């Protein structure tokens, strides 16, 4: 099975649940459309999400939301090496692969190899930064905005955003 074929199959399954990741997509689209919101989101994810009426913290215990922006210089990847801590409120149910022992261990040891298996090639000059979620701190990746989307309304931008791009295992088309 080729990486692109596997990626397509994963995205097809995810697409069946239209609400999966809807709040995260809303947050990302707002950050793309509003630079002031983006600055607040990168500074304090919980407070910025609260502005949109979104409770980003874990419902059973307070958690801090850290938002990491993909850039040409840095590619961010999220993992939880201990269990499967994940911003459930923003991204919906975590995928089985995210909870797997193999992903949790290899994402830290060999992140470029893991990314490649997801069909994501990161330039050698780009630093890969792995963020290990904990019971107290969850991470969300702010994907790079695809070229040619300036002036798009937020609802149309949301259609481009995938759960996996908000975890960092994939990039959006034309934003690589």
N, C-alpha and C positions, 0 to 999 in steps of 0.2 A: 504494500500500500504506500503510495507516494504521500508526502507531507501535505500537498495541496488537496488531495483527495480526502485525507483524514480531517483537515481543517474544514473542508466543505461539509462533511458529515456532522461534525460537532456543531457548526453554525446552523445547520438544518434542524437539529434536535433543539437547540436553544431557541430558534425562531418560532417553534411550535408554542412556546410560552411567551406571549407578547408582553406580559407584565414583568418578566424576569429582568431585573436590572433597570426598570423604568425610572426609579428615583435617582439612581446613579447617572443615567443618561441625561436626566433633567439637570442635574448639578453640573455635569461636564458641558452641556450645551450652553448653560447660562454663563459659565466661566469663559467659554469661547466668545460669546456675544457681548460680554460686559467685563472690560479690563479691571474695573474697580472691584467687582465681585470676585474675579479671579485672584486678585491680590489678597482680599480678605480670606478666601478659601485656602490659599497656600499658607496663610498665617495662622488661621484657626478654623479647621474644617468643621468642627461641631457648630460654632457660632454662625458660619456662613450658611451651612445647611439649614439651621434654625430660621434664618431669614426667609427661606423658601417654605417654611412650615414642615421641614423634614427633620425627624429625630434620628440623627446619625449614630447616636450612642446605642450600645447594647441595651435591650429592653430590661434585662434582669440585673445589670450591673453597669455603672458608668464606665465608658471607654472613650479614649481620646482618638479622634480621627485625624490622621496625618495625610495630607494630599501631596503627592510628589509629581512634578511636572516633567513629562518626556521632553527632551531637547536633543539637538544634534550632538551635544557633548556627553549627555548622560541618558542611559536607558534604564528605567526602573522596573523591577520585578518583585512581586509580592509573594511571600510564602509564610507558612506558620510551621516551623520545624517541630514544635512540641505536640501540636494536635491539628487543629484546622481552623484557628481563629480567622475571622473573615467578616467584612462589613455587610452582614446579612440584610440589614434594612435597605442598603443602597443597591446591592447586587443580586438579591434573591438567594435562593439556595445555592450553596457552593457545589461546584461540579465534583464528581467522584475522583477525577484525576488530582484535584487540588488536595484532597484528603489522603491520597495514597502515600505510603511510606516512601516509594521511589521518588515521586515529585518532591516531597518535603526534604529529602536528603540531597538529592542531586541538584536542586535549584541553587543551593548554597555552594556546593562543591564544584559544579560545572555548569554555571548558568548559561553560557553561550551554547553548549551542547543541547541543553533542555530547550532553549529558545529555538534552535535550529529544528528540533523535532516537531515544534509547533509551526514550522514554516517561516520563522522569523529570523532573518539574518541581520545581525548588527555589525556595522562597520568596525574594523579593528581599532580605529581611532576613537570610537565611542566607548566610554566607560560604562560597564554594567554594574548597577547598584542594586543589591538584593536587600529587601526590607523584611525582617522577621516579625510578623504580627505576634502579639501577646494577648493575654486576657485583659490587659489594661489599654492596649494601643492597637488600633487597626489602621491599615493603609489603603488608600485609593490612588490609583495612577490617573493623572490627568493626561490623556493622550494628546499627541500633536494634532492640531486642526488640519484636516486635509486642504490642500491647495484648491483654489477655485470655489470656496464656500463663503467668501466674504459677502456680507449682505443677506445671507440666508436667514430665515426665521428659525427660532429655537426648535420648533417642532420638526422642521425638516432636518436640522442638524442632528437631532436625537436619533433619526433613522440610520445614521452612519455609525453610531457608537455601539461597540460590542462589549459584553461583559469581559471577554478575554483581554480587550485593549485596556480595560480599567484594572486588570490584574497585572498586565504588562507582558503576557505571553504572546501577544500579537500586536501588530501595528495596523493602523487604518490605511486603506489604499491612498496612494500619493502623498502619504505623510512620512514615509520611510526615509 
